[in-house]
Amino acid sequence: MTKENVKDLRAKILQGIKMSYNKLLAAKQKEDGELVISRKGKVVKIKAKKMVEQ
């Protein structure tokens, strides 16, 4: 693979990750669910609606 191919592939992967995160966040907000994330090395549950506020 050339460097340009790698850059294109990387951009597509990052775009896909962002799209899937936005879909997950929207679905969790719709059902008033929680997301489990890591904050400063600790596992934390946060309401999805608060993620938009941050």
PDB file with SEQRES, HELIX, SHEET and CRYST1 records, atoms N, CA, C and O in Angstrom:
SEQRES   1 A   54  MET THR LYS GLU ASN VAL LYS ASP LEU ARG ALA LYS ILE          
SEQRES   2 A   54  LEU GLN GLY ILE LYS MET SER TYR ASN LYS LEU LEU ALA          
SEQRES   3 A   54  ALA LYS GLN LYS GLU ASP GLY GLU LEU VAL ILE SER ARG          
SEQRES   4 A   54  LYS GLY LYS VAL VAL LYS ILE LYS ALA LYS LYS MET VAL          
SEQRES   5 A   54  GLU GLN                                                      
HELIX    1 AA1 LYS A    3  LYS A   30  1                                  28    
HELIX    2 AA2 ALA A   48  GLU A   53  1                                   6    
SHEET    1 AA1 2 GLU A  34  ARG A  39  0                                        
SHEET    2 AA1 2 LYS A  42  LYS A  47 -1                                        
CRYST1    1.000    1.000    1.000  90.00  90.00  90.00 P 1           1          
ATOM      1  N   MET A   1       0.847  -1.186   0.000  1.00  0.00           N  
ATOM      2  CA  MET A   1       0.000   0.000   0.000  1.00  0.00           C  
ATOM      3  C   MET A   1       0.890   1.246   0.000  1.00  0.00           C  
ATOM      4  O   MET A   1       1.931   1.304   0.655  1.00  0.00           O  
ATOM      5  N   THR A   2       0.442   2.209  -0.744  1.00  0.00           N  
ATOM      6  CA  THR A   2       1.172   3.469  -0.752  1.00  0.00           C  
ATOM      7  C   THR A   2       0.722   4.320   0.430  1.00  0.00           C  
ATOM      8  O   THR A   2      -0.279   4.024   1.082  1.00  0.00           O  
ATOM      9  N   LYS A   3       1.478   5.377   0.690  1.00  0.00           N  
ATOM     10  CA  LYS A   3       1.131   6.254   1.812  1.00  0.00           C  
ATOM     11  C   LYS A   3      -0.234   6.902   1.607  1.00  0.00           C  
ATOM     12  O   LYS A   3      -0.990   7.099   2.559  1.00  0.00           O  
ATOM     13  N   GLU A   4      -0.538   7.230   0.354  1.00  0.00           N  
ATOM     14  CA  GLU A   4      -1.835   7.852   0.078  1.00  0.00           C  
ATOM     15  C   GLU A   4      -2.983   6.871   0.312  1.00  0.00           C  
ATOM     16  O   GLU A   4      -4.036   7.260   0.816  1.00  0.00           O  
ATOM     17  N   ASN A   5      -2.789   5.614  -0.046  1.00  0.00           N  
ATOM     18  CA  ASN A   5      -3.811   4.598   0.206  1.00  0.00           C  
ATOM     19  C   ASN A   5      -4.039   4.425   1.702  1.00  0.00           C  
ATOM     20  O   ASN A   5      -5.172   4.276   2.159  1.00  0.00           O  
ATOM     21  N   VAL A   6      -2.949   4.446   2.453  1.00  0.00           N  
ATOM     22  CA  VAL A   6      -3.056   4.302   3.905  1.00  0.00           C  
ATOM     23  C   VAL A   6      -3.804   5.490   4.497  1.00  0.00           C  
ATOM     24  O   VAL A   6      -4.643   5.313   5.380  1.00  0.00           O  
ATOM     25  N   LYS A   7      -3.510   6.696   4.021  1.00  0.00           N  
ATOM     26  CA  LYS A   7      -4.207   7.887   4.517  1.00  0.00           C  
ATOM     27  C   LYS A   7      -5.702   7.814   4.221  1.00  0.00           C  
ATOM     28  O   LYS A   7      -6.528   8.134   5.075  1.00  0.00           O  
ATOM     29  N   ASP A   8      -6.042   7.390   3.003  1.00  0.00           N  
ATOM     30  CA  ASP A   8      -7.451   7.265   2.631  1.00  0.00           C  
ATOM     31  C   ASP A   8      -8.162   6.227   3.495  1.00  0.00           C  
ATOM     32  O   ASP A   8      -9.270   6.460   3.978  1.00  0.00           O  
ATOM     33  N   LEU A   9      -7.521   5.094   3.680  1.00  0.00           N  
ATOM     34  CA  LEU A   9      -8.108   4.030   4.502  1.00  0.00           C  
ATOM     35  C   LEU A   9      -8.294   4.497   5.941  1.00  0.00           C  
ATOM     36  O   LEU A   9      -9.328   4.237   6.556  1.00  0.00           O  
ATOM     37  N   ARG A  10      -7.294   5.184   6.472  1.00  0.00           N  
ATOM     38  CA  ARG A  10      -7.362   5.697   7.841  1.00  0.00           C  
ATOM     39  C   ARG A  10      -8.519   6.684   7.978  1.00  0.00           C  
ATOM     40  O   ARG A  10      -9.260   6.638   8.961  1.00  0.00           O  
ATOM     41  N   ALA A  11      -8.679   7.570   7.008  1.00  0.00           N  
ATOM     42  CA  ALA A  11      -9.755   8.551   7.047  1.00  0.00           C  
ATOM     43  C   ALA A  11     -11.117   7.862   7.008  1.00  0.00           C  
ATOM     44  O   ALA A  11     -12.036   8.267   7.721  1.00  0.00           O  
ATOM     45  N   LYS A  12     -11.252   6.834   6.189  1.00  0.00           N  
ATOM     46  CA  LYS A  12     -12.513   6.104   6.100  1.00  0.00           C  
ATOM     47  C   LYS A  12     -12.828   5.372   7.397  1.00  0.00           C  
ATOM     48  O   LYS A  12     -13.980   5.338   7.829  1.00  0.00           O  
ATOM     49  N   ILE A  13     -11.815   4.789   8.016  1.00  0.00           N  
ATOM     50  CA  ILE A  13     -12.012   4.085   9.291  1.00  0.00           C  
ATOM     51  C   ILE A  13     -12.446   5.064  10.372  1.00  0.00           C  
ATOM     52  O   ILE A  13     -13.379   4.782  11.124  1.00  0.00           O  
ATOM     53  N   LEU A  14     -11.779   6.209  10.458  1.00  0.00           N  
ATOM     54  CA  LEU A  14     -12.136   7.204  11.465  1.00  0.00           C  
ATOM     55  C   LEU A  14     -13.541   7.748  11.238  1.00  0.00           C  
ATOM     56  O   LEU A  14     -14.277   7.982  12.197  1.00  0.00           O  
ATOM     57  N   GLN A  15     -13.916   7.948   9.993  1.00  0.00           N  
ATOM     58  CA  GLN A  15     -15.265   8.406   9.678  1.00  0.00           C  
ATOM     59  C   GLN A  15     -16.298   7.366  10.109  1.00  0.00           C  
ATOM     60  O   GLN A  15     -17.350   7.718  10.641  1.00  0.00           O  
ATOM     61  N   GLY A  16     -16.002   6.095   9.882  1.00  0.00           N  
ATOM     62  CA  GLY A  16     -16.905   5.023  10.294  1.00  0.00           C  
ATOM     63  C   GLY A  16     -17.051   4.944  11.805  1.00  0.00           C  
ATOM     64  O   GLY A  16     -18.144   4.703  12.317  1.00  0.00           O  
ATOM     65  N   ILE A  17     -15.955   5.144  12.513  1.00  0.00           N  
ATOM     66  CA  ILE A  17     -16.000   5.134  13.981  1.00  0.00           C  
ATOM     67  C   ILE A  17     -16.876   6.276  14.484  1.00  0.00           C  
ATOM     68  O   ILE A  17     -17.693   6.082  15.384  1.00  0.00           O  
ATOM     69  N   LYS A  18     -16.711   7.462  13.908  1.00  0.00           N  
ATOM     70  CA  LYS A  18     -17.518   8.613  14.325  1.00  0.00           C  
ATOM     71  C   LYS A  18     -18.994   8.371  14.049  1.00  0.00           C  
ATOM     72  O   LYS A  18     -19.847   8.697  14.874  1.00  0.00           O  
ATOM     73  N   MET A  19     -19.295   7.797  12.886  1.00  0.00           N  
ATOM     74  CA  MET A  19     -20.693   7.523  12.537  1.00  0.00           C  
ATOM     75  C   MET A  19     -21.315   6.518  13.497  1.00  0.00           C  
ATOM     76  O   MET A  19     -22.448   6.704  13.940  1.00  0.00           O  
ATOM     77  N   SER A  20     -20.587   5.460  13.823  1.00  0.00           N  
ATOM     78  CA  SER A  20     -21.131   4.444  14.716  1.00  0.00           C  
ATOM     79  C   SER A  20     -21.295   4.993  16.133  1.00  0.00           C  
ATOM     80  O   SER A  20     -22.253   4.640  16.821  1.00  0.00           O  
ATOM     81  N   TYR A  21     -20.375   5.852  16.579  1.00  0.00           N  
ATOM     82  CA  TYR A  21     -20.497   6.471  17.895  1.00  0.00           C  
ATOM     83  C   TYR A  21     -21.746   7.347  17.944  1.00  0.00           C  
ATOM     84  O   TYR A  21     -22.500   7.301  18.915  1.00  0.00           O  
ATOM     85  N   ASN A  22     -21.964   8.142  16.903  1.00  0.00           N  
ATOM     86  CA  ASN A  22     -23.139   9.018  16.871  1.00  0.00           C  
ATOM     87  C   ASN A  22     -24.431   8.210  16.865  1.00  0.00           C  
ATOM     88  O   ASN A  22     -25.404   8.605  17.508  1.00  0.00           O  
ATOM     89  N   LYS A  23     -24.459   7.080  16.147  1.00  0.00           N  
ATOM     90  CA  LYS A  23     -25.643   6.228  16.140  1.00  0.00           C  
ATOM     91  C   LYS A  23     -25.878   5.615  17.523  1.00  0.00           C  
ATOM     92  O   LYS A  23     -27.014   5.557  17.995  1.00  0.00           O  
ATOM     93  N   LEU A  24     -24.809   5.163  18.162  1.00  0.00           N  
ATOM     94  CA  LEU A  24     -24.925   4.594  19.502  1.00  0.00           C  
ATOM     95  C   LEU A  24     -25.446   5.635  20.479  1.00  0.00           C  
ATOM     96  O   LEU A  24     -26.348   5.354  21.268  1.00  0.00           O  
ATOM     97  N   LEU A  25     -24.886   6.828  20.431  1.00  0.00           N  
ATOM     98  CA  LEU A  25     -25.298   7.896  21.331  1.00  0.00           C  
ATOM     99  C   LEU A  25     -26.770   8.254  21.115  1.00  0.00           C  
ATOM    100  O   LEU A  25     -27.513   8.439  22.080  1.00  0.00           O  
ATOM    101  N   ALA A  26     -27.187   8.349  19.864  1.00  0.00           N  
ATOM    102  CA  ALA A  26     -28.589   8.674  19.568  1.00  0.00           C  
ATOM    103  C   ALA A  26     -29.522   7.580  20.072  1.00  0.00           C  
ATOM    104  O   ALA A  26     -30.582   7.875  20.623  1.00  0.00           O  
ATOM    105  N   ALA A  27     -29.139   6.328  19.888  1.00  0.00           N  
ATOM    106  CA  ALA A  27     -29.982   5.221  20.345  1.00  0.00           C  
ATOM    107  C   ALA A  27     -30.083   5.197  21.866  1.00  0.00           C  
ATOM    108  O   ALA A  27     -31.162   4.972  22.414  1.00  0.00           O  
ATOM    109  N   LYS A  28     -28.979   5.423  22.536  1.00  0.00           N  
ATOM    110  CA  LYS A  28     -28.987   5.426  24.008  1.00  0.00           C  
ATOM    111  C   LYS A  28     -29.776   6.605  24.556  1.00  0.00           C  
ATOM    112  O   LYS A  28     -30.442   6.482  25.584  1.00  0.00           O  
ATOM    113  N   GLN A  29     -29.708   7.750  23.876  1.00  0.00           N  
ATOM    114  CA  GLN A  29     -30.486   8.904  24.318  1.00  0.00           C  
ATOM    115  C   GLN A  29     -31.970   8.636  24.154  1.00  0.00           C  
ATOM    116  O   GLN A  29     -32.774   9.017  25.005  1.00  0.00           O  
ATOM    117  N   LYS A  30     -32.331   7.987  23.069  1.00  0.00           N  
ATOM    118  CA  LYS A  30     -33.733   7.703  22.786  1.00  0.00           C  
ATOM    119  C   LYS A  30     -34.340   6.794  23.856  1.00  0.00           C  
ATOM    120  O   LYS A  30     -35.494   6.972  24.246  1.00  0.00           O  
ATOM    121  N   GLU A  31     -33.567   5.828  24.325  1.00  0.00           N  
ATOM    122  CA  GLU A  31     -34.079   4.899  25.348  1.00  0.00           C  
ATOM    123  C   GLU A  31     -33.689   5.320  26.762  1.00  0.00           C  
ATOM    124  O   GLU A  31     -33.878   4.560  27.711  1.00  0.00           O  
ATOM    125  N   ASP A  32     -33.145   6.528  26.904  1.00  0.00           N  
ATOM    126  CA  ASP A  32     -32.700   7.061  28.201  1.00  0.00           C  
ATOM    127  C   ASP A  32     -31.722   6.096  28.872  1.00  0.00           C  
ATOM    128  O   ASP A  32     -31.844   5.782  30.056  1.00  0.00           O  
ATOM    129  N   GLY A  33     -30.756   5.638  28.090  1.00  0.00           N  
ATOM    130  CA  GLY A  33     -29.790   4.669  28.582  1.00  0.00           C  
ATOM    131  C   GLY A  33     -28.509   5.304  29.086  1.00  0.00           C  
ATOM    132  O   GLY A  33     -28.364   6.526  29.114  1.00  0.00           O  
ATOM    133  N   GLU A  34     -27.585   4.441  29.483  1.00  0.00           N  
ATOM    134  CA  GLU A  34     -26.292   4.870  30.005  1.00  0.00           C  
ATOM    135  C   GLU A  34     -25.178   4.367  29.106  1.00  0.00           C  
ATOM    136  O   GLU A  34     -25.315   3.349  28.427  1.00  0.00           O  
ATOM    137  N   LEU A  35     -24.076   5.094  29.113  1.00  0.00           N  
ATOM    138  CA  LEU A  35     -22.861   4.672  28.436  1.00  0.00           C  
ATOM    139  C   LEU A  35     -21.815   4.370  29.494  1.00  0.00           C  
ATOM    140  O   LEU A  35     -21.736   5.064  30.507  1.00  0.00           O  
ATOM    141  N   VAL A  36     -21.027   3.358  29.270  1.00  0.00           N  
ATOM    142  CA  VAL A  36     -19.948   3.009  30.182  1.00  0.00           C  
ATOM    143  C   VAL A  36     -18.656   3.464  29.537  1.00  0.00           C  
ATOM    144  O   VAL A  36     -18.301   3.012  28.449  1.00  0.00           O  
ATOM    145  N   ILE A  37     -17.942   4.378  30.227  1.00  0.00           N  
ATOM    146  CA  ILE A  37     -16.704   4.916  29.693  1.00  0.00           C  
ATOM    147  C   ILE A  37     -15.608   4.832  30.744  1.00  0.00           C  
ATOM    148  O   ILE A  37     -15.868   4.498  31.899  1.00  0.00           O  
ATOM    149  N   SER A  38     -14.399   5.131  30.343  1.00  0.00           N  
ATOM    150  CA  SER A  38     -13.279   5.187  31.262  1.00  0.00           C  
ATOM    151  C   SER A  38     -12.884   6.647  31.448  1.00  0.00           C  
ATOM    152  O   SER A  38     -12.621   7.358  30.479  1.00  0.00           O  
ATOM    153  N   ARG A  39     -12.848   7.077  32.683  1.00  0.00           N  
ATOM    154  CA  ARG A  39     -12.453   8.444  32.997  1.00  0.00           C  
ATOM    155  C   ARG A  39     -11.330   8.394  34.020  1.00  0.00           C  
ATOM    156  O   ARG A  39     -11.530   7.977  35.161  1.00  0.00           O  
ATOM    157  N   LYS A  40     -10.142   8.826  33.597  1.00  0.00           N  
ATOM    158  CA  LYS A  40      -8.949   8.808  34.438  1.00  0.00           C  
ATOM    159  C   LYS A  40      -8.681   7.405  34.975  1.00  0.00           C  
ATOM    160  O   LYS A  40      -8.305   7.232  36.134  1.00  0.00           O  
ATOM    161  N   GLY A  41      -8.879   6.406  34.113  1.00  0.00           N  
ATOM    162  CA  GLY A  41      -8.581   5.033  34.475  1.00  0.00           C  
ATOM    163  C   GLY A  41      -9.661   4.315  35.262  1.00  0.00           C  
ATOM    164  O   GLY A  41      -9.487   3.148  35.616  1.00  0.00           O  
ATOM    165  N   LYS A  42     -10.759   4.975  35.542  1.00  0.00           N  
ATOM    166  CA  LYS A  42     -11.847   4.344  36.289  1.00  0.00           C  
ATOM    167  C   LYS A  42     -13.064   4.183  35.390  1.00  0.00           C  
ATOM    168  O   LYS A  42     -13.346   5.029  34.542  1.00  0.00           O  
ATOM    169  N   VAL A  43     -13.777   3.086  35.591  1.00  0.00           N  
ATOM    170  CA  VAL A  43     -14.979   2.816  34.811  1.00  0.00           C  
ATOM    171  C   VAL A  43     -16.127   3.624  35.399  1.00  0.00           C  
ATOM    172  O   VAL A  43     -16.388   3.579  36.601  1.00  0.00           O  
ATOM    173  N   VAL A  44     -16.817   4.372  34.517  1.00  0.00           N  
ATOM    174  CA  VAL A  44     -17.884   5.269  34.950  1.00  0.00           C  
ATOM    175  C   VAL A  44     -19.095   5.076  34.048  1.00  0.00           C  
ATOM    176  O   VAL A  44     -18.957   4.936  32.833  1.00  0.00           O  
ATOM    177  N   LYS A  45     -20.283   5.070  34.650  1.00  0.00           N  
ATOM    178  CA  LYS A  45     -21.531   5.035  33.881  1.00  0.00           C  
ATOM    179  C   LYS A  45     -22.080   6.454  33.823  1.00  0.00           C  
ATOM    180  O   LYS A  45     -22.187   7.135  34.843  1.00  0.00           O  
ATOM    181  N   ILE A  46     -22.431   6.895  32.600  1.00  0.00           N  
ATOM    182  CA  ILE A  46     -22.946   8.244  32.397  1.00  0.00           C  
ATOM    183  C   ILE A  46     -24.221   8.156  31.573  1.00  0.00           C  
ATOM    184  O   ILE A  46     -24.286   7.396  30.608  1.00  0.00           O  
ATOM    185  N   LYS A  47     -25.229   8.927  31.945  1.00  0.00           N  
ATOM    186  CA  LYS A  47     -26.452   8.999  31.150  1.00  0.00           C  
ATOM    187  C   LYS A  47     -26.101   9.562  29.778  1.00  0.00           C  
ATOM    188  O   LYS A  47     -25.317  10.506  29.669  1.00  0.00           O  
ATOM    189  N   ALA A  48     -26.672   8.994  28.755  1.00  0.00           N  
ATOM    190  CA  ALA A  48     -26.374   9.414  27.380  1.00  0.00           C  
ATOM    191  C   ALA A  48     -26.760  10.875  27.140  1.00  0.00           C  
ATOM    192  O   ALA A  48     -26.110  11.567  26.356  1.00  0.00           O  
ATOM    193  N   LYS A  49     -27.789  11.336  27.794  1.00  0.00           N  
ATOM    194  CA  LYS A  49     -28.228  12.714  27.613  1.00  0.00           C  
ATOM    195  C   LYS A  49     -27.189  13.698  28.131  1.00  0.00           C  
ATOM    196  O   LYS A  49     -27.112  14.820  27.630  1.00  0.00           O  
ATOM    197  N   LYS A  50     -26.395  13.317  29.111  1.00  0.00           N  
ATOM    198  CA  LYS A  50     -25.352  14.189  29.639  1.00  0.00           C  
ATOM    199  C   LYS A  50     -24.151  14.267  28.694  1.00  0.00           C  
ATOM    200  O   LYS A  50     -23.388  15.231  28.750  1.00  0.00           O  
ATOM    201  N   MET A  51     -23.975  13.273  27.834  1.00  0.00           N  
ATOM    202  CA  MET A  51     -22.852  13.279  26.910  1.00  0.00           C  
ATOM    203  C   MET A  51     -22.978  14.422  25.906  1.00  0.00           C  
ATOM    204  O   MET A  51     -21.964  14.958  25.459  1.00  0.00           O  
ATOM    205  N   VAL A  52     -24.176  14.798  25.552  1.00  0.00           N  
ATOM    206  CA  VAL A  52     -24.374  15.902  24.617  1.00  0.00           C  
ATOM    207  C   VAL A  52     -24.014  17.217  25.281  1.00  0.00           C  
ATOM    208  O   VAL A  52     -23.488  18.120  24.630  1.00  0.00           O  
ATOM    209  N   GLU A  53     -24.290  17.331  26.561  1.00  0.00           N  
ATOM    210  CA  GLU A  53     -24.026  18.566  27.301  1.00  0.00           C  
ATOM    211  C   GLU A  53     -22.534  18.825  27.435  1.00  0.00           C  
ATOM    212  O   GLU A  53     -22.119  19.977  27.552  1.00  0.00           O  
ATOM    213  N   GLN A  54     -21.722  17.777  27.420  1.00  0.00           N  
ATOM    214  CA  GLN A  54     -20.281  17.949  27.656  1.00  0.00           C  
ATOM    215  C   GLN A  54     -19.582  18.430  26.469  1.00  0.00           C  
ATOM    216  O   GLN A  54     -18.367  18.625  26.505  1.00  0.00           O  
TER     217      GLN A  54                                                      
END                                                                             
